[in-house]
Amino acid sequence: MNRRHSTYTYGKVTIRKNAWIGMNVTICPRVTIGRYAVVGAGAVVTKDIPDYAVAAGVPAKVIRYQDPAEQTEL
């Protein structure tokens, strides 16, 4: 086997307040998930996701933004 198949890269991932991460999401190193952001199931996040964004896909892309005025603390 080639060495590249057995070498793993680890890095810091930042997940901000009240972000929702779906099942089986892959988040690459040095990525930040913004406040109140939602990442759809199965997404591969390669870039930062801004606050209040809804992202999905491979690679993950922002598909819409939530209204910050509608967000409430429980």
N, CA, C and O atoms as a Maestro MAE file, in Angstrom:
{
 s_m_m2io_version
 :::
 2.0.0
}

f_m_ct {
 s_m_title
 :::
 protein
 m_atom[296] {
  # First column is atom index #
  i_m_mmod_type
  r_m_x_coord
  r_m_y_coord
  r_m_z_coord
  i_m_residue_number
  s_m_chain_name
  s_m_pdb_residue_name
  s_m_pdb_atom_name
  i_m_atomic_number
  :::
  1 25 0.835 -1.187 0.000 1 A "MET " " N  " 7
  2 3 0.000 0.000 0.000 1 A "MET " " CA " 6
  3 2 0.879 1.250 0.000 1 A "MET " " C  " 6
  4 15 1.972 1.278 0.564 1 A "MET " " O  " 8
  5 25 0.362 2.257 -0.644 2 A "ASN " " N  " 7
  6 3 1.067 3.538 -0.632 2 A "ASN " " CA " 6
  7 2 0.918 4.206 0.729 2 A "ASN " " C  " 6
  8 15 -0.094 4.045 1.411 2 A "ASN " " O  " 8
  9 25 1.932 4.948 1.104 3 A "ARG " " N  " 7
  10 3 1.912 5.637 2.400 3 A "ARG " " CA " 6
  11 2 0.735 6.612 2.499 3 A "ARG " " C  " 6
  12 15 0.203 6.808 3.592 3 A "ARG " " O  " 8
  13 25 0.320 7.218 1.402 4 A "ARG " " N  " 7
  14 3 -0.758 8.207 1.455 4 A "ARG " " CA " 6
  15 2 -2.085 7.604 1.888 4 A "ARG " " C  " 6
  16 15 -2.972 8.332 2.335 4 A "ARG " " O  " 8
  17 25 -2.240 6.297 1.767 5 A "HIS " " N  " 7
  18 3 -3.480 5.650 2.188 5 A "HIS " " CA " 6
  19 2 -3.513 5.360 3.676 5 A "HIS " " C  " 6
  20 15 -4.569 5.017 4.209 5 A "HIS " " O  " 8
  21 25 -2.401 5.488 4.353 6 A "SER " " N  " 7
  22 3 -2.368 5.206 5.786 6 A "SER " " CA " 6
  23 2 -1.984 6.432 6.613 6 A "SER " " C  " 6
  24 15 -1.791 6.317 7.823 6 A "SER " " O  " 8
  25 25 -1.870 7.594 5.986 7 A "THR " " N  " 7
  26 3 -1.525 8.817 6.697 7 A "THR " " CA " 6
  27 2 -2.775 9.675 6.826 7 A "THR " " C  " 6
  28 15 -3.439 9.966 5.831 7 A "THR " " O  " 8
  29 25 -3.095 10.078 8.046 8 A "TYR " " N  " 7
  30 3 -4.280 10.881 8.299 8 A "TYR " " CA " 6
  31 2 -3.865 12.307 8.654 8 A "TYR " " C  " 6
  32 15 -2.820 12.527 9.267 8 A "TYR " " O  " 8
  33 25 -4.689 13.263 8.263 9 A "THR " " N  " 7
  34 3 -4.437 14.659 8.581 9 A "THR " " CA " 6
  35 2 -5.455 15.104 9.622 9 A "THR " " C  " 6
  36 15 -6.661 14.946 9.431 9 A "THR " " O  " 8
  37 25 -4.966 15.657 10.715 10 A "TYR " " N  " 7
  38 3 -5.840 16.161 11.760 10 A "TYR " " CA " 6
  39 2 -5.638 17.660 11.873 10 A "TYR " " C  " 6
  40 15 -4.527 18.155 11.685 10 A "TYR " " O  " 8
  41 25 -6.679 18.369 12.173 11 A "GLY " " N  " 7
  42 3 -6.585 19.803 12.349 11 A "GLY " " CA " 6
  43 2 -7.764 20.291 13.177 11 A "GLY " " C  " 6
  44 15 -8.728 19.560 13.406 11 A "GLY " " O  " 8
  45 25 -7.670 21.517 13.614 12 A "LYS " " N  " 7
  46 3 -8.714 22.091 14.453 12 A "LYS " " CA " 6
  47 2 -9.943 22.435 13.612 12 A "LYS " " C  " 6
  48 15 -9.837 23.043 12.547 12 A "LYS " " O  " 8
  49 25 -11.098 22.036 14.112 13 A "VAL " " N  " 7
  50 3 -12.385 22.373 13.511 13 A "VAL " " CA " 6
  51 2 -13.148 23.174 14.556 13 A "VAL " " C  " 6
  52 15 -13.228 22.765 15.714 13 A "VAL " " O  " 8
  53 25 -13.712 24.317 14.157 14 A "THR " " N  " 7
  54 3 -14.462 25.162 15.082 14 A "THR " " CA " 6
  55 2 -15.941 25.106 14.724 14 A "THR " " C  " 6
  56 15 -16.329 25.375 13.587 14 A "THR " " O  " 8
  57 25 -16.756 24.753 15.710 15 A "ILE " " N  " 7
  58 3 -18.202 24.735 15.524 15 A "ILE " " CA " 6
  59 2 -18.785 25.751 16.492 15 A "ILE " " C  " 6
  60 15 -18.709 25.578 17.708 15 A "ILE " " O  " 8
  61 25 -19.362 26.807 15.949 16 A "ARG " " N  " 7
  62 3 -19.875 27.912 16.758 16 A "ARG " " CA " 6
  63 2 -21.233 27.577 17.386 16 A "ARG " " C  " 6
  64 15 -21.815 26.525 17.122 16 A "ARG " " O  " 8
  65 25 -21.717 28.492 18.218 17 A "LYS " " N  " 7
  66 3 -22.929 28.341 19.008 17 A "LYS " " CA " 6
  67 2 -24.149 27.957 18.154 17 A "LYS " " C  " 6
  68 15 -24.415 28.562 17.116 17 A "LYS " " O  " 8
  69 25 -24.876 26.938 18.620 18 A "ASN " " N  " 7
  70 3 -26.141 26.468 18.048 18 A "ASN " " CA " 6
  71 2 -26.064 26.031 16.579 18 A "ASN " " C  " 6
  72 15 -27.069 26.080 15.871 18 A "ASN " " O  " 8
  73 25 -24.908 25.613 16.126 19 A "ALA " " N  " 7
  74 3 -24.807 25.067 14.767 19 A "ALA " " CA " 6
  75 2 -25.372 23.647 14.775 19 A "ALA " " C  " 6
  76 15 -25.210 22.916 15.752 19 A "ALA " " O  " 8
  77 25 -26.026 23.263 13.699 20 A "TRP " " N  " 7
  78 3 -26.571 21.922 13.553 20 A "TRP " " CA " 6
  79 2 -25.778 21.193 12.491 20 A "TRP " " C  " 6
  80 15 -25.599 21.693 11.381 20 A "TRP " " O  " 8
  81 25 -25.301 20.004 12.838 21 A "ILE " " N  " 7
  82 3 -24.509 19.185 11.923 21 A "ILE " " CA " 6
  83 2 -25.290 17.902 11.670 21 A "ILE " " C  " 6
  84 15 -25.611 17.178 12.613 21 A "ILE " " O  " 8
  85 25 -25.601 17.610 10.407 22 A "GLY " " N  " 7
  86 3 -26.351 16.410 10.058 22 A "GLY " " CA " 6
  87 2 -25.518 15.145 10.217 22 A "GLY " " C  " 6
  88 15 -24.323 15.203 10.505 22 A "GLY " " O  " 8
  89 25 -26.168 14.008 10.026 23 A "MET " " N  " 7
  90 3 -25.503 12.706 10.133 23 A "MET " " CA " 6
  91 2 -24.491 12.526 8.998 23 A "MET " " C  " 6
  92 15 -24.711 12.988 7.879 23 A "MET " " O  " 8
  93 25 -23.384 11.850 9.301 24 A "ASN " " N  " 7
  94 3 -22.350 11.478 8.333 24 A "ASN " " CA " 6
  95 2 -21.731 12.664 7.601 24 A "ASN " " C  " 6
  96 15 -21.367 12.551 6.431 24 A "ASN " " O  " 8
  97 25 -21.612 13.792 8.280 25 A "VAL " " N  " 7
  98 3 -20.955 14.962 7.694 25 A "VAL " " CA " 6
  99 2 -19.451 14.829 7.890 25 A "VAL " " C  " 6
  100 15 -18.992 14.460 8.971 25 A "VAL " " O  " 8
  101 25 -18.688 15.129 6.847 26 A "THR " " N  " 7
  102 3 -17.234 15.151 6.929 26 A "THR " " CA " 6
  103 2 -16.796 16.611 6.924 26 A "THR " " C  " 6
  104 15 -17.133 17.366 6.012 26 A "THR " " O  " 8
  105 25 -16.035 17.007 7.963 27 A "ILE " " N  " 7
  106 3 -15.543 18.381 8.064 27 A "ILE " " CA " 6
  107 2 -14.029 18.338 7.959 27 A "ILE " " C  " 6
  108 15 -13.360 17.697 8.769 27 A "ILE " " O  " 8
  109 25 -13.494 19.022 6.963 28 A "CYS " " N  " 7
  110 3 -12.051 19.039 6.734 28 A "CYS " " CA " 6
  111 2 -11.348 19.904 7.784 28 A "CYS " " C  " 6
  112 15 -11.984 20.742 8.423 28 A "CYS " " O  " 8
  113 25 -10.034 19.704 7.964 29 A "PRO " " N  " 7
  114 3 -9.285 20.493 8.947 29 A "PRO " " CA " 6
  115 2 -9.330 21.989 8.650 29 A "PRO " " C  " 6
  116 15 -9.438 22.411 7.499 29 A "PRO " " O  " 8
  117 25 -9.246 22.776 9.717 30 A "ARG " " N  " 7
  118 3 -9.179 24.245 9.672 30 A "ARG " " CA " 6
  119 2 -10.446 24.882 9.113 30 A "ARG " " C  " 6
  120 15 -10.379 25.947 8.498 30 A "ARG " " O  " 8
  121 25 -11.598 24.247 9.316 31 A "VAL " " N  " 7
  122 3 -12.873 24.781 8.852 31 A "VAL " " CA " 6
  123 2 -13.672 25.259 10.059 31 A "VAL " " C  " 6
  124 15 -13.621 24.653 11.130 31 A "VAL " " O  " 8
  125 25 -14.415 26.359 9.875 32 A "THR " " N  " 7
  126 3 -15.287 26.896 10.917 32 A "THR " " CA " 6
  127 2 -16.733 26.825 10.446 32 A "THR " " C  " 6
  128 15 -17.059 27.235 9.332 32 A "THR " " O  " 8
  129 25 -17.591 26.298 11.310 33 A "ILE " " N  " 7
  130 3 -19.026 26.274 11.057 33 A "ILE " " CA " 6
  131 2 -19.608 27.427 11.880 33 A "ILE " " C  " 6
  132 15 -19.447 27.456 13.100 33 A "ILE " " O  " 8
  133 25 -20.273 28.365 11.232 34 A "GLY " " N  " 7
  134 3 -20.753 29.583 11.881 34 A "GLY " " CA " 6
  135 2 -21.912 29.368 12.840 34 A "GLY " " C  " 6
  136 15 -22.480 28.279 12.919 34 A "GLY " " O  " 8
  137 25 -22.252 30.426 13.568 35 A "ARG " " N  " 7
  138 3 -23.364 30.406 14.524 35 A "ARG " " CA " 6
  139 2 -24.675 30.154 13.790 35 A "ARG " " C  " 6
  140 15 -24.929 30.728 12.731 35 A "ARG " " O  " 8
  141 25 -25.499 29.293 14.362 36 A "TYR " " N  " 7
  142 3 -26.815 28.945 13.840 36 A "TYR " " CA " 6
  143 2 -26.771 28.367 12.417 36 A "TYR " " C  " 6
  144 15 -27.803 28.312 11.747 36 A "TYR " " O  " 8
  145 25 -25.625 27.950 11.963 37 A "ALA " " N  " 7
  146 3 -25.518 27.339 10.631 37 A "ALA " " CA " 6
  147 2 -26.076 25.916 10.671 37 A "ALA " " C  " 6
  148 15 -26.071 25.266 11.716 37 A "ALA " " O  " 8
  149 25 -26.551 25.447 9.538 38 A "VAL " " N  " 7
  150 3 -27.072 24.089 9.410 38 A "VAL " " CA " 6
  151 2 -26.315 23.419 8.264 38 A "VAL " " C  " 6
  152 15 -26.231 23.958 7.160 38 A "VAL " " O  " 8
  153 25 -25.762 22.231 8.544 39 A "VAL " " N  " 7
  154 3 -25.056 21.464 7.515 39 A "VAL " " CA " 6
  155 2 -25.849 20.187 7.271 39 A "VAL " " C  " 6
  156 15 -26.066 19.400 8.191 39 A "VAL " " O  " 8
  157 25 -26.277 19.986 6.036 40 A "GLY " " N  " 7
  158 3 -27.102 18.841 5.673 40 A "GLY " " CA " 6
  159 2 -26.368 17.516 5.784 40 A "GLY " " C  " 6
  160 15 -25.143 17.461 5.671 40 A "GLY " " O  " 8
  161 25 -27.121 16.456 6.004 41 A "ALA " " N  " 7
  162 3 -26.565 15.114 6.161 41 A "ALA " " CA " 6
  163 2 -25.747 14.703 4.943 41 A "ALA " " C  " 6
  164 15 -26.134 14.955 3.802 41 A "ALA " " O  " 8
  165 25 -24.612 14.067 5.205 42 A "GLY " " N  " 7
  166 3 -23.764 13.542 4.150 42 A "GLY " " CA " 6
  167 2 -22.879 14.567 3.460 42 A "GLY " " C  " 6
  168 15 -22.155 14.221 2.527 42 A "GLY " " O  " 8
  169 25 -22.920 15.821 3.896 43 A "ALA " " N  " 7
  170 3 -22.127 16.873 3.255 43 A "ALA " " CA " 6
  171 2 -20.634 16.697 3.554 43 A "ALA " " C  " 6
  172 15 -20.254 16.102 4.563 43 A "ALA " " O  " 8
  173 25 -19.811 17.222 2.667 44 A "VAL " " N  " 7
  174 3 -18.370 17.276 2.875 44 A "VAL " " CA " 6
  175 2 -18.000 18.751 2.906 44 A "VAL " " C  " 6
  176 15 -18.026 19.426 1.877 44 A "VAL " " O  " 8
  177 25 -17.653 19.250 4.096 45 A "VAL " " N  " 7
  178 3 -17.392 20.678 4.286 45 A "VAL " " CA " 6
  179 2 -15.896 20.931 4.091 45 A "VAL " " C  " 6
  180 15 -15.072 20.475 4.884 45 A "VAL " " O  " 8
  181 25 -15.556 21.660 3.029 46 A "THR " " N  " 7
  182 3 -14.155 21.949 2.714 46 A "THR " " CA " 6
  183 2 -13.793 23.406 2.957 46 A "THR " " C  " 6
  184 15 -12.614 23.757 3.004 46 A "THR " " O  " 8
  185 25 -14.813 24.263 3.113 47 A "LYS " " N  " 7
  186 3 -14.594 25.694 3.351 47 A "LYS " " CA " 6
  187 2 -15.472 26.149 4.498 47 A "LYS " " C  " 6
  188 15 -16.426 25.462 4.862 47 A "LYS " " O  " 8
  189 25 -15.157 27.311 5.077 48 A "ASP " " N  " 7
  190 3 -15.938 27.858 6.180 48 A "ASP " " CA " 6
  191 2 -17.393 28.063 5.767 48 A "ASP " " C  " 6
  192 15 -17.689 28.435 4.631 48 A "ASP " " O  " 8
  193 25 -18.289 27.814 6.712 49 A "ILE " " N  " 7
  194 3 -19.720 28.054 6.517 49 A "ILE " " CA " 6
  195 2 -20.071 29.281 7.359 49 A "ILE " " C  " 6
  196 15 -19.840 29.275 8.568 49 A "ILE " " O  " 8
  197 25 -20.627 30.338 6.745 50 A "PRO " " N  " 7
  198 3 -20.914 31.561 7.497 50 A "PRO " " CA " 6
  199 2 -22.072 31.398 8.487 50 A "PRO " " C  " 6
  200 15 -22.806 30.411 8.446 50 A "PRO " " O  " 8
  201 25 -22.220 32.384 9.372 51 A "ASP " " N  " 7
  202 3 -23.323 32.405 10.327 51 A "ASP " " CA " 6
  203 2 -24.655 32.370 9.590 51 A "ASP " " C  " 6
  204 15 -24.798 32.971 8.525 51 A "ASP " " O  " 8
  205 25 -25.630 31.662 10.160 52 A "TYR " " N  " 7
  206 3 -27.012 31.578 9.670 52 A "TYR " " CA " 6
  207 2 -27.157 30.955 8.281 52 A "TYR " " C  " 6
  208 15 -28.211 31.094 7.658 52 A "TYR " " O  " 8
  209 25 -26.140 30.284 7.790 53 A "ALA " " N  " 7
  210 3 -26.208 29.669 6.462 53 A "ALA " " CA " 6
  211 2 -26.735 28.239 6.558 53 A "ALA " " C  " 6
  212 15 -26.573 27.573 7.580 53 A "ALA " " O  " 8
  213 25 -27.362 27.783 5.490 54 A "VAL " " N  " 7
  214 3 -27.764 26.390 5.338 54 A "VAL " " CA " 6
  215 2 -26.928 25.847 4.184 54 A "VAL " " C  " 6
  216 15 -26.998 26.356 3.065 54 A "VAL " " O  " 8
  217 25 -26.140 24.816 4.460 55 A "ALA " " N  " 7
  218 3 -25.229 24.275 3.453 55 A "ALA " " CA " 6
  219 2 -25.458 22.779 3.285 55 A "ALA " " C  " 6
  220 15 -25.814 22.084 4.237 55 A "ALA " " O  " 8
  221 25 -25.251 22.292 2.062 56 A "ALA " " N  " 7
  222 3 -25.404 20.868 1.776 56 A "ALA " " CA " 6
  223 2 -24.611 20.532 0.523 56 A "ALA " " C  " 6
  224 15 -24.238 21.420 -0.244 56 A "ALA " " O  " 8
  225 25 -24.357 19.252 0.323 57 A "GLY " " N  " 7
  226 3 -23.728 18.790 -0.899 57 A "GLY " " CA " 6
  227 2 -22.300 18.322 -0.719 57 A "GLY " " C  " 6
  228 15 -21.729 18.384 0.370 57 A "GLY " " O  " 8
  229 25 -21.734 17.845 -1.838 58 A "VAL " " N  " 7
  230 3 -20.354 17.374 -1.876 58 A "VAL " " CA " 6
  231 2 -19.673 18.063 -3.042 58 A "VAL " " C  " 6
  232 15 -19.933 17.699 -4.189 58 A "VAL " " O  " 8
  233 25 -18.819 19.035 -2.803 59 A "PRO " " N  " 7
  234 3 -18.534 19.682 -1.514 59 A "PRO " " CA " 6
  235 2 -19.703 20.573 -1.089 59 A "PRO " " C  " 6
  236 15 -20.523 20.983 -1.911 59 A "PRO " " O  " 8
  237 25 -19.759 20.862 0.209 60 A "ALA " " N  " 7
  238 3 -20.871 21.649 0.756 60 A "ALA " " CA " 6
  239 2 -20.867 23.066 0.191 60 A "ALA " " C  " 6
  240 15 -19.832 23.728 0.111 60 A "ALA " " O  " 8
  241 25 -22.061 23.507 -0.196 61 A "LYS " " N  " 7
  242 3 -22.249 24.873 -0.687 61 A "LYS " " CA " 6
  243 2 -23.423 25.487 0.044 61 A "LYS " " C  " 6
  244 15 -24.362 24.787 0.423 61 A "LYS " " O  " 8
  245 25 -23.372 26.794 0.242 62 A "VAL " " N  " 7
  246 3 -24.478 27.492 0.886 62 A "VAL " " CA " 6
  247 2 -25.648 27.518 -0.087 62 A "VAL " " C  " 6
  248 15 -25.516 27.972 -1.223 62 A "VAL " " O  " 8
  249 25 -26.802 27.024 0.376 63 A "ILE " " N  " 7
  250 3 -27.976 27.003 -0.494 63 A "ILE " " CA " 6
  251 2 -28.986 28.082 -0.116 63 A "ILE " " C  " 6
  252 15 -29.828 28.462 -0.930 63 A "ILE " " O  " 8
  253 25 -28.903 28.571 1.106 64 A "ARG " " N  " 7
  254 3 -29.736 29.699 1.523 64 A "ARG " " CA " 6
  255 2 -29.254 30.201 2.875 64 A "ARG " " C  " 6
  256 15 -28.382 29.597 3.498 64 A "ARG " " O  " 8
  257 25 -29.831 31.314 3.322 65 A "TYR " " N  " 7
  258 3 -29.523 31.883 4.629 65 A "TYR " " CA " 6
  259 2 -30.798 31.957 5.456 65 A "TYR " " C  " 6
  260 15 -31.882 32.196 4.923 65 A "TYR " " O  " 8
  261 25 -30.663 31.751 6.757 66 A "GLN " " N  " 7
  262 3 -31.784 31.889 7.674 66 A "GLN " " CA " 6
  263 2 -31.926 33.346 8.087 66 A "GLN " " C  " 6
  264 15 -30.975 34.121 7.988 66 A "GLN " " O  " 8
  265 25 -33.104 33.714 8.547 67 A "ASP " " N  " 7
  266 3 -33.354 35.060 9.046 67 A "ASP " " CA " 6
  267 2 -32.893 35.129 10.500 67 A "ASP " " C  " 6
  268 15 -33.461 34.440 11.347 67 A "ASP " " O  " 8
  269 25 -31.874 35.946 10.817 68 A "PRO " " N  " 7
  270 3 -31.388 36.028 12.197 68 A "PRO " " CA " 6
  271 2 -32.456 36.454 13.203 68 A "PRO " " C  " 6
  272 15 -32.384 36.075 14.372 68 A "PRO " " O  " 8
  273 25 -33.446 37.237 12.766 69 A "ALA " " N  " 7
  274 3 -34.506 37.696 13.670 69 A "ALA " " CA " 6
  275 2 -35.394 36.546 14.140 69 A "ALA " " C  " 6
  276 15 -36.029 36.653 15.189 69 A "ALA " " O  " 8
  277 25 -35.450 35.461 13.389 70 A "GLU " " N  " 7
  278 3 -36.286 34.318 13.750 70 A "GLU " " CA " 6
  279 2 -35.601 33.351 14.707 70 A "GLU " " C  " 6
  280 15 -36.255 32.445 15.224 70 A "GLU " " O  " 8
  281 25 -34.319 33.514 14.955 71 A "GLN " " N  " 7
  282 3 -33.588 32.602 15.819 71 A "GLN " " CA " 6
  283 2 -33.828 32.979 17.283 71 A "GLN " " C  " 6
  284 15 -33.655 34.134 17.673 71 A "GLN " " O  " 8
  285 25 -34.227 31.993 18.083 72 A "THR " " N  " 7
  286 3 -34.493 32.230 19.496 72 A "THR " " CA " 6
  287 2 -33.718 31.235 20.338 72 A "THR " " C  " 6
  288 15 -33.407 30.132 19.887 72 A "THR " " O  " 8
  289 25 -33.414 31.624 21.541 73 A "GLU " " N  " 7
  290 3 -32.753 30.750 22.500 73 A "GLU " " CA " 6
  291 2 -33.798 29.956 23.247 73 A "GLU " " C  " 6
  292 15 -34.807 30.513 23.679 73 A "GLU " " O  " 8
  293 25 -33.577 28.674 23.405 74 A "LEU " " N  " 7
  294 3 -34.508 27.839 24.165 74 A "LEU " " CA " 6
  295 2 -34.032 27.678 25.581 74 A "LEU " " C  " 6
  296 15 -34.686 27.006 26.379 74 A "LEU " " O  " 8
  :::
 }
 m_bond[295] {
  # First column is bond index #
  i_m_from
  i_m_to
  i_m_order
  :::
  1 1 2 1
  2 2 3 1
  3 3 4 2
  4 3 5 1
  5 5 6 1
  6 6 7 1
  7 7 8 2
  8 7 9 1
  9 9 10 1
  10 10 11 1
  11 11 12 2
  12 11 13 1
  13 13 14 1
  14 14 15 1
  15 15 16 2
  16 15 17 1
  17 17 18 1
  18 18 19 1
  19 19 20 2
  20 19 21 1
  21 21 22 1
  22 22 23 1
  23 23 24 2
  24 23 25 1
  25 25 26 1
  26 26 27 1
  27 27 28 2
  28 27 29 1
  29 29 30 1
  30 30 31 1
  31 31 32 2
  32 31 33 1
  33 33 34 1
  34 34 35 1
  35 35 36 2
  36 35 37 1
  37 37 38 1
  38 38 39 1
  39 39 40 2
  40 39 41 1
  41 41 42 1
  42 42 43 1
  43 43 44 2
  44 43 45 1
  45 45 46 1
  46 46 47 1
  47 47 48 2
  48 47 49 1
  49 49 50 1
  50 50 51 1
  51 51 52 2
  52 51 53 1
  53 53 54 1
  54 54 55 1
  55 55 56 2
  56 55 57 1
  57 57 58 1
  58 58 59 1
  59 59 60 2
  60 59 61 1
  61 61 62 1
  62 62 63 1
  63 63 64 2
  64 63 65 1
  65 65 66 1
  66 66 67 1
  67 67 68 2
  68 67 69 1
  69 69 70 1
  70 70 71 1
  71 71 72 2
  72 71 73 1
  73 73 74 1
  74 74 75 1
  75 75 76 2
  76 75 77 1
  77 77 78 1
  78 78 79 1
  79 79 80 2
  80 79 81 1
  81 81 82 1
  82 82 83 1
  83 83 84 2
  84 83 85 1
  85 85 86 1
  86 86 87 1
  87 87 88 2
  88 87 89 1
  89 89 90 1
  90 90 91 1
  91 91 92 2
  92 91 93 1
  93 93 94 1
  94 94 95 1
  95 95 96 2
  96 95 97 1
  97 97 98 1
  98 98 99 1
  99 99 100 2
  100 99 101 1
  101 101 102 1
  102 102 103 1
  103 103 104 2
  104 103 105 1
  105 105 106 1
  106 106 107 1
  107 107 108 2
  108 107 109 1
  109 109 110 1
  110 110 111 1
  111 111 112 2
  112 111 113 1
  113 113 114 1
  114 114 115 1
  115 115 116 2
  116 115 117 1
  117 117 118 1
  118 118 119 1
  119 119 120 2
  120 119 121 1
  121 121 122 1
  122 122 123 1
  123 123 124 2
  124 123 125 1
  125 125 126 1
  126 126 127 1
  127 127 128 2
  128 127 129 1
  129 129 130 1
  130 130 131 1
  131 131 132 2
  132 131 133 1
  133 133 134 1
  134 134 135 1
  135 135 136 2
  136 135 137 1
  137 137 138 1
  138 138 139 1
  139 139 140 2
  140 139 141 1
  141 141 142 1
  142 142 143 1
  143 143 144 2
  144 143 145 1
  145 145 146 1
  146 146 147 1
  147 147 148 2
  148 147 149 1
  149 149 150 1
  150 150 151 1
  151 151 152 2
  152 151 153 1
  153 153 154 1
  154 154 155 1
  155 155 156 2
  156 155 157 1
  157 157 158 1
  158 158 159 1
  159 159 160 2
  160 159 161 1
  161 161 162 1
  162 162 163 1
  163 163 164 2
  164 163 165 1
  165 165 166 1
  166 166 167 1
  167 167 168 2
  168 167 169 1
  169 169 170 1
  170 170 171 1
  171 171 172 2
  172 171 173 1
  173 173 174 1
  174 174 175 1
  175 175 176 2
  176 175 177 1
  177 177 178 1
  178 178 179 1
  179 179 180 2
  180 179 181 1
  181 181 182 1
  182 182 183 1
  183 183 184 2
  184 183 185 1
  185 185 186 1
  186 186 187 1
  187 187 188 2
  188 187 189 1
  189 189 190 1
  190 190 191 1
  191 191 192 2
  192 191 193 1
  193 193 194 1
  194 194 195 1
  195 195 196 2
  196 195 197 1
  197 197 198 1
  198 198 199 1
  199 199 200 2
  200 199 201 1
  201 201 202 1
  202 202 203 1
  203 203 204 2
  204 203 205 1
  205 205 206 1
  206 206 207 1
  207 207 208 2
  208 207 209 1
  209 209 210 1
  210 210 211 1
  211 211 212 2
  212 211 213 1
  213 213 214 1
  214 214 215 1
  215 215 216 2
  216 215 217 1
  217 217 218 1
  218 218 219 1
  219 219 220 2
  220 219 221 1
  221 221 222 1
  222 222 223 1
  223 223 224 2
  224 223 225 1
  225 225 226 1
  226 226 227 1
  227 227 228 2
  228 227 229 1
  229 229 230 1
  230 230 231 1
  231 231 232 2
  232 231 233 1
  233 233 234 1
  234 234 235 1
  235 235 236 2
  236 235 237 1
  237 237 238 1
  238 238 239 1
  239 239 240 2
  240 239 241 1
  241 241 242 1
  242 242 243 1
  243 243 244 2
  244 243 245 1
  245 245 246 1
  246 246 247 1
  247 247 248 2
  248 247 249 1
  249 249 250 1
  250 250 251 1
  251 251 252 2
  252 251 253 1
  253 253 254 1
  254 254 255 1
  255 255 256 2
  256 255 257 1
  257 257 258 1
  258 258 259 1
  259 259 260 2
  260 259 261 1
  261 261 262 1
  262 262 263 1
  263 263 264 2
  264 263 265 1
  265 265 266 1
  266 266 267 1
  267 267 268 2
  268 267 269 1
  269 269 270 1
  270 270 271 1
  271 271 272 2
  272 271 273 1
  273 273 274 1
  274 274 275 1
  275 275 276 2
  276 275 277 1
  277 277 278 1
  278 278 279 1
  279 279 280 2
  280 279 281 1
  281 281 282 1
  282 282 283 1
  283 283 284 2
  284 283 285 1
  285 285 286 1
  286 286 287 1
  287 287 288 2
  288 287 289 1
  289 289 290 1
  290 290 291 1
  291 291 292 2
  292 291 293 1
  293 293 294 1
  294 294 295 1
  295 295 296 2
  :::
 }
}
